[in-house]
Amino acid sequence: MSRPRIIMRQIREVLRLSLSERRSIREISQACSLPKSTVSDYVKRAKQAGLSWPLREDLDDDGLESLLFGANTPPVHAKPMPDLGYLHRELKRPHMTLMLLWL
């Protein structure tokens, strides 16, 4: 299970301390009260996105989020959902069980 994302103000502070102040992951973690793994992940994402400090003036929170985390795409289900109406009708038949429908 993934952790929830922190607020953009904290992400900007992590980026400022990392890119401008050249602080270590441990120092940033203590200063922002965040896990070291989270700080490391955000710094790595910023380097991959080619960000530098100060950030561009036109870069708002949504733009920064899309640069760091990419587009938010809905998950694609590998298996199609079963036709629940069909299952309901079939289960009304005499001697029909879920096991038989699975087979």
N, C-alpha and C positions, 0 to 999 in steps of 0.2 A: 504494500500500500504506500502510495507516495505521500509526501508531506505537503501540506498546503503552502502556497507561495506566501512570502512575506510581503509587506506593503512596499510600494514603490519608493517611498521616502527612505526606507532602510536599504533598499537595493542601491539607490543613488549614493547613500553614505558609504556603503561597501565599495562601490566603484571609485568614489572620491579618495577614500583611504588607500585603496590599492593602486590606482593609476596616478594620483597626484602626490600623495604623501609617501608612497612606496613602503607601506607598512606590511608586515608579515601576516600570513593567514591567521596565526594565533593571536596577534595583537588586534586585528580587525574583529575576530571572533569575540574577544573579551570586551572590546569597546562597544560593539553592537549587541551584545548578549545573544549571539547566534551560534549554532553548532559550526565547528570547523569545516565539516563536510559541505554545509550549505554555502559558506563563504567561498570555499574552494570551487564549488560548482558555478557560482555566479561570476567569479573572476575568470574561470575558464571560458564560460559562455561569452563574456565581454571580449576576451582576446580573440575568440573565433569570429565574433562579429566585427572586429577591427575597431572597437571603440577606443577613444582617447579622452583624457580630461583636459579642459572642460568639455562637457558634452555640447553638441550643437544646440543653438538657441531654439531652433524649430522642432526639436525632438521632445515631444510630450510623453506622458506616461504610456499611452497606448502604443506609440511608435517605439519606445524603448522596450516595452514588453514583446512586441512583435520581432524586434531585432534579437532579443535574448532567447525567446522561447519559440519563435516561428509562428506560423499561422495556426490558429486553433481549429483543427479539423475534427469533425465528429468521428467516433470510432466506427470502423467497418466490421460488421459481424460476419464471421466466416460461415456460420450456418444460418440458413434462413429460418425465420420463426415459423412454427407449425401453425396450420390452419385450425384455430381453436374451435371455430364453429363446426367444422367437420368432426373433430374429436368429440365434441359434446353430443352431436347427433349419433355417432357410432356407439358411444357409451350407453345410450338409451336402449340400444338393441338388447334382446335377451342373450345371456351368456357371453356378452362382450366385456372384456377386461382391458385394463391398460397394458398388461403384458402382451395380450394378443395384438393390440394396436402397435406396440413397439416392434413386434415381429413383422 
